Amino acid sequence: MATKLYVGNLPFNTTENELQELFSQAGAVQEVMLMQDKFTGKSRGFAFVTMGSDADAQKAIAEINGKTLEGRALTVNEARPREPRPPGGGGGGYGGDRRRDGGGQRRGR
């Protein structure tokens, strides 16, 4: 069964191909998802790597966790399931009712 791993503290110029190559040393890699900022397209410094089996995943954790890549010690562990989030975005900050709280009065009146 495939096991998804979290890979953190990545250098920001790391590519999916580099991660594929690194993790394939520990076993079969099914998928690499490098997380990117949706507005800038730049790396967010972490990724998810799906290994072909639990044994391959455990081997990858043992071999790669703490390994230094471009001066940064990588964090590799089993990915936790995503926590459910409430639907919709955050509310905008429009402030209070100016008539009710007295904020709408001008000076000198």
Z-matrix of the N, CA and C atoms (Angstrom, degrees):
N
C 1 1.463
C 2 1.524 1 109.78
N 3 1.308 2 116.46 1 139.30
C 4 1.463 3 121.94 2 -178.42
C 5 1.528 4 110.47 3 -69.85
N 6 1.318 5 115.35 4 145.42
C 7 1.459 6 121.67 5 179.08
C 8 1.519 7 108.71 6 -127.79
N 9 1.336 8 116.06 7 129.53
C 10 1.463 9 121.40 8 -179.57
C 11 1.527 10 108.76 9 -91.79
N 12 1.326 11 115.15 10 133.60
C 13 1.459 12 122.22 11 178.86
C 14 1.523 13 110.39 12 -113.96
N 15 1.329 14 115.07 13 145.11
C 16 1.463 15 122.31 14 172.61
C 17 1.527 16 106.56 15 -94.10
N 18 1.322 17 116.67 16 133.66
C 19 1.462 18 122.22 17 177.35
C 20 1.520 19 107.32 18 -123.85
N 21 1.320 20 116.58 19 113.86
C 22 1.462 21 120.71 20 -176.33
C 23 1.518 22 113.03 21 -117.78
N 24 1.308 23 115.37 22 170.35
C 25 1.462 24 125.67 23 179.69
C 26 1.527 25 111.69 24 63.62
N 27 1.330 26 115.26 25 35.60
C 28 1.463 27 120.57 26 179.16
C 29 1.528 28 110.89 27 -75.53
N 30 1.339 29 116.54 28 144.80
C 31 1.466 30 118.18 29 169.76
C 32 1.538 31 108.28 30 -61.04
N 33 1.305 32 117.99 31 144.55
C 34 1.457 33 121.69 32 -173.03
C 35 1.530 34 113.88 33 -69.82
N 36 1.332 35 117.69 34 -12.37
C 37 1.461 36 119.91 35 178.92
C 38 1.533 37 112.16 36 -100.33
N 39 1.329 38 118.52 37 9.06
C 40 1.462 39 122.47 38 178.58
C 41 1.524 40 109.93 39 -67.79
N 42 1.337 41 116.53 40 140.85
C 43 1.457 42 121.31 41 179.16
C 44 1.528 43 110.56 42 -108.37
N 45 1.328 44 115.65 43 163.64
C 46 1.463 45 120.58 44 177.15
C 47 1.526 46 110.15 45 -62.84
N 48 1.319 47 117.69 46 -37.01
C 49 1.466 48 120.94 47 179.18
C 50 1.529 49 111.49 48 -63.14
N 51 1.324 50 117.21 49 -39.69
C 52 1.469 51 120.80 50 177.72
C 53 1.525 52 110.80 51 -63.89
N 54 1.333 53 116.49 52 -41.40
C 55 1.464 54 119.78 53 178.30
C 56 1.530 55 111.19 54 -66.54
N 57 1.330 56 116.05 55 -40.52
C 58 1.468 57 121.24 56 177.30
C 59 1.533 58 109.54 57 -56.71
N 60 1.321 59 115.66 58 -47.17
C 61 1.464 60 121.10 59 -178.72
C 62 1.528 61 111.47 60 -65.02
N 63 1.325 62 116.96 61 -44.00
C 64 1.466 63 121.72 62 -179.16
C 65 1.525 64 111.52 63 -62.59
N 66 1.333 65 116.42 64 -48.01
C 67 1.463 66 119.95 65 -175.33
C 68 1.526 67 112.45 66 -77.29
N 69 1.321 68 118.20 67 -22.93
C 70 1.467 69 119.98 68 178.96
C 71 1.525 70 111.13 69 -68.50
N 72 1.326 71 118.34 70 -16.43
C 73 1.465 72 121.86 71 174.43
C 74 1.529 73 111.30 72 -66.87
N 75 1.344 74 116.60 73 -22.64
C 76 1.463 75 120.95 74 -179.43
C 77 1.520 76 112.14 75 -97.52
N 78 1.328 77 118.16 76 -15.00
C 79 1.462 78 120.78 77 -179.13
C 80 1.516 79 111.88 78 157.05
N 81 1.339 80 114.34 79 -167.46
C 82 1.463 81 120.82 80 -176.82
C 83 1.526 82 110.95 81 -73.26
N 84 1.332 83 115.97 82 126.86
C 85 1.462 84 122.34 83 177.87
C 86 1.521 85 108.27 84 -102.64
N 87 1.339 86 116.52 85 125.05
C 88 1.465 87 120.44 86 178.73
C 89 1.521 88 112.67 87 -90.38
N 90 1.345 89 115.90 88 -39.18
C 91 1.467 90 118.90 89 -175.58
C 92 1.519 91 109.86 90 -155.65
N 93 1.336 92 115.43 91 145.13
C 94 1.463 93 122.72 92 173.86
C 95 1.520 94 106.76 93 -126.25
N 96 1.336 95 116.62 94 125.52
C 97 1.472 96 121.52 95 177.77
C 98 1.528 97 108.62 96 -124.16
N 99 1.324 98 115.84 97 102.25
C 100 1.453 99 121.67 98 177.42
C 101 1.521 100 107.01 99 -84.84
N 102 1.309 101 117.52 100 121.47
C 103 1.458 102 121.35 101 -176.40
C 104 1.528 103 109.59 102 -79.88
N 105 1.351 104 114.39 103 130.21
C 106 1.456 105 120.98 104 -177.53
C 107 1.521 106 110.31 105 -125.07
N 108 1.320 107 115.15 106 151.34
C 109 1.459 108 121.34 107 175.42
C 110 1.526 109 108.09 108 -65.50
N 111 1.326 110 117.32 109 130.09
C 112 1.462 111 119.91 110 -175.01
C 113 1.529 112 113.76 111 -71.40
N 114 1.321 113 117.60 112 -17.90
C 115 1.460 114 119.70 113 -179.88
C 116 1.527 115 112.26 114 -94.90
N 117 1.334 116 116.77 115 -41.10
C 118 1.468 117 119.60 116 -176.20
C 119 1.521 118 112.78 117 -98.56
N 120 1.337 119 117.77 118 -21.20
C 121 1.454 120 120.95 119 -177.73
C 122 1.520 121 113.29 120 78.88
N 123 1.330 122 117.23 121 1.33
C 124 1.468 123 120.81 122 -179.97
C 125 1.524 124 110.16 123 -81.51
N 126 1.318 125 115.71 124 153.73
C 127 1.461 126 122.01 125 179.01
C 128 1.528 127 110.48 126 -60.73
N 129 1.330 128 115.48 127 144.25
C 130 1.471 129 120.52 128 176.97
C 131 1.528 130 111.12 129 -95.70
N 132 1.347 131 116.67 130 0.76
C 133 1.467 132 119.85 131 175.15
C 134 1.517 133 114.35 132 89.46
N 135 1.341 134 117.33 133 10.58
C 136 1.461 135 118.64 134 174.86
C 137 1.520 136 109.68 135 -148.83
N 138 1.342 137 114.51 136 163.10
C 139 1.461 138 120.44 137 -176.55
C 140 1.524 139 109.41 138 -150.64
N 141 1.327 140 114.86 139 168.95
C 142 1.462 141 121.67 140 172.55
C 143 1.513 142 107.16 141 -122.89
N 144 1.329 143 115.51 142 131.23
C 145 1.457 144 122.06 143 179.02
C 146 1.517 145 107.46 144 -121.05
N 147 1.330 146 117.21 145 124.97
C 148 1.463 147 121.57 146 178.35
C 149 1.522 148 107.78 147 -99.24
N 150 1.334 149 114.44 148 118.37
C 151 1.462 150 120.98 149 178.96
C 152 1.525 151 109.14 150 -92.61
N 153 1.327 152 116.45 151 153.14
C 154 1.455 153 122.14 152 -174.85
C 155 1.507 154 115.16 153 -66.40
N 156 1.334 155 117.96 154 -27.41
C 157 1.469 156 120.81 155 -179.84
C 158 1.519 157 109.49 156 -146.36
N 159 1.318 158 115.07 157 165.48
C 160 1.460 159 120.16 158 178.46
C 161 1.525 160 110.15 159 -65.76
N 162 1.326 161 116.46 160 -36.65
C 163 1.467 162 120.23 161 178.99
C 164 1.528 163 110.75 162 -63.07
N 165 1.339 164 117.23 163 -43.02
C 166 1.468 165 121.22 164 177.38
C 167 1.529 166 110.46 165 -63.35
N 168 1.322 167 116.31 166 -39.23
C 169 1.472 168 120.59 167 179.78
C 170 1.522 169 110.84 168 -64.51
N 171 1.335 170 116.87 169 -44.75
C 172 1.466 171 120.32 170 179.76
C 173 1.532 172 110.78 171 -64.26
N 174 1.333 173 116.55 172 -37.89
C 175 1.459 174 120.98 173 177.73
C 176 1.528 175 110.07 174 -65.05
N 177 1.335 176 116.72 175 -42.13
C 178 1.470 177 120.65 176 178.73
C 179 1.523 178 111.16 177 -62.84
N 180 1.328 179 116.80 178 -42.17
C 181 1.472 180 120.01 179 178.49
C 182 1.523 181 109.49 180 -61.12
N 183 1.343 182 116.57 181 -47.04
C 184 1.466 183 120.99 182 -177.91
C 185 1.524 184 112.24 183 -62.78
N 186 1.335 185 117.00 184 -39.22
C 187 1.464 186 120.90 185 -175.22
C 188 1.527 187 114.34 186 -86.01
N 189 1.326 188 117.79 187 -32.86
C 190 1.471 189 119.46 188 -169.90
C 191 1.531 190 113.23 189 -104.64
N 192 1.346 191 118.23 190 -28.45
C 193 1.467 192 119.92 191 179.72
C 194 1.529 193 109.71 192 -59.79
N 195 1.326 194 116.59 193 125.09
C 196 1.459 195 122.12 194 -179.16
C 197 1.522 196 113.78 195 88.58
N 198 1.338 197 117.73 196 -10.57
C 199 1.457 198 121.46 197 178.10
C 200 1.525 199 108.92 198 -66.58
N 201 1.322 200 116.27 199 141.86
C 202 1.455 201 121.09 200 -178.16
C 203 1.523 202 110.42 201 -90.84
N 204 1.330 203 115.08 202 130.32
C 205 1.456 204 122.28 203 176.33
C 206 1.520 205 106.87 204 -127.12
N 207 1.320 206 116.97 205 113.63
C 208 1.468 207 123.35 206 -177.00
C 209 1.532 208 111.94 207 51.72
N 210 1.321 209 115.68 208 44.17
C 211 1.461 210 121.46 209 176.35
C 212 1.516 211 115.54 210 81.12
N 213 1.338 212 117.97 211 5.15
C 214 1.466 213 121.00 212 -179.33
C 215 1.522 214 109.24 213 -117.92
N 216 1.331 215 116.45 214 128.17
C 217 1.464 216 121.51 215 178.57
C 218 1.526 217 109.03 216 -77.63
N 219 1.327 218 116.98 217 117.90
C 220 1.460 219 121.72 218 -176.91
C 221 1.523 220 111.45 219 -73.34
N 222 1.311 221 115.57 220 146.84
C 223 1.458 222 122.90 221 172.73
C 224 1.521 223 106.83 222 -109.37
N 225 1.320 224 116.31 223 122.54
C 226 1.466 225 120.91 224 179.53
C 227 1.518 226 108.36 225 -131.35
N 228 1.329 227 115.96 226 122.40
C 229 1.461 228 120.52 227 174.76
C 230 1.521 229 109.60 228 -153.99
N 231 1.334 230 115.65 229 172.52
C 232 1.462 231 118.70 230 179.55
C 233 1.517 232 109.61 231 -65.58
N 234 1.316 233 115.61 232 135.37
C 235 1.468 234 120.37 233 -179.78
C 236 1.517 235 109.28 234 -72.18
N 237 1.314 236 116.08 235 139.21
C 238 1.464 237 121.21 236 175.25
C 239 1.521 238 108.54 237 -87.43
N 240 1.328 239 117.32 238 151.95
C 241 1.468 240 118.88 239 176.15
C 242 1.523 241 110.46 240 -61.22
N 243 1.305 242 116.13 241 146.28
C 244 1.467 243 121.26 242 179.95
C 245 1.522 244 109.69 243 -66.49
N 246 1.320 245 115.30 244 133.25
C 247 1.462 246 119.99 245 179.03
C 248 1.517 247 109.73 246 -75.31
N 249 1.330 248 116.66 247 139.37
C 250 1.475 249 118.42 248 179.30
C 251 1.529 250 110.75 249 -65.68
N 252 1.319 251 114.74 250 141.29
C 253 1.465 252 120.48 251 179.42
C 254 1.521 253 108.35 252 -118.02
N 255 1.311 254 116.56 253 149.11
C 256 1.464 255 118.14 254 177.92
C 257 1.527 256 110.54 255 -65.71
N 258 1.317 257 118.05 256 147.73
C 259 1.467 258 120.04 257 -179.82
C 260 1.524 259 111.87 258 -68.66
N 261 1.299 260 116.01 259 156.19
C 262 1.470 261 120.76 260 177.44
C 263 1.507 262 111.60 261 86.23
N 264 1.299 263 115.52 262 163.02
C 265 1.459 264 121.47 263 179.57
C 266 1.510 265 111.03 264 -90.78
N 267 1.295 266 116.02 265 179.14
C 268 1.451 267 120.91 266 177.03
C 269 1.515 268 110.53 267 -71.65
N 270 1.315 269 116.68 268 154.68
C 271 1.460 270 120.24 269 -179.42
C 272 1.511 271 111.26 270 -77.06
N 273 1.288 272 115.87 271 153.27
C 274 1.456 273 120.77 272 176.81
C 275 1.517 274 109.72 273 -80.84
N 276 1.304 275 117.34 274 153.19
C 277 1.461 276 120.93 275 -179.36
C 278 1.513 277 110.55 276 -94.20
N 279 1.312 278 117.23 277 91.92
C 280 1.462 279 120.30 278 -178.22
C 281 1.517 280 113.31 279 -90.53
N 282 1.310 281 118.00 280 -9.29
C 283 1.459 282 119.43 281 -179.73
C 284 1.518 283 110.88 282 86.63
N 285 1.310 284 116.03 283 -177.97
C 286 1.465 285 121.33 284 -176.00
C 287 1.516 286 112.90 285 -86.74
N 288 1.302 287 115.14 286 179.41
C 289 1.457 288 122.19 287 176.54
C 290 1.529 289 107.20 288 -78.56
N 291 1.317 290 116.84 289 111.38
C 292 1.461 291 120.63 290 -173.11
C 293 1.524 292 111.80 291 -65.99
N 294 1.325 293 117.63 292 -31.16
C 295 1.471 294 119.03 293 179.91
C 296 1.520 295 110.78 294 -70.73
N 297 1.321 296 115.57 295 -37.22
C 298 1.462 297 119.26 296 -174.91
C 299 1.526 298 111.75 297 -76.34
N 300 1.336 299 117.97 298 -39.81
C 301 1.459 300 118.80 299 -175.40
C 302 1.528 301 113.30 300 -93.56
N 303 1.310 302 118.20 301 3.89
C 304 1.461 303 121.14 302 174.32
C 305 1.512 304 113.76 303 81.34
N 306 1.326 305 118.71 304 5.55
C 307 1.457 306 121.64 305 -177.06
C 308 1.514 307 113.36 306 -75.27
N 309 1.327 308 118.44 307 -10.95
C 310 1.460 309 120.10 308 -175.20
C 311 1.513 310 113.88 309 -90.78
N 312 1.310 311 118.30 310 -0.82
C 313 1.463 312 120.05 311 -178.44
C 314 1.503 313 111.44 312 -78.08
N 315 1.344 314 115.65 313 142.18
C 316 1.446 315 119.62 314 178.18
C 317 1.522 316 109.50 315 -93.44
N 318 1.337 317 113.39 316 158.88
C 319 1.465 318 117.78 317 178.54
C 320 1.527 319 110.19 318 -69.36
N 321 1.277 320 114.00 319 148.56
C 322 1.454 321 120.10 320 175.19
C 323 1.510 322 113.84 321 80.16
N 324 1.286 323 119.18 322 7.46
C 325 1.471 324 120.05 323 178.46
C 326 1.477 325 110.70 324 -111.82
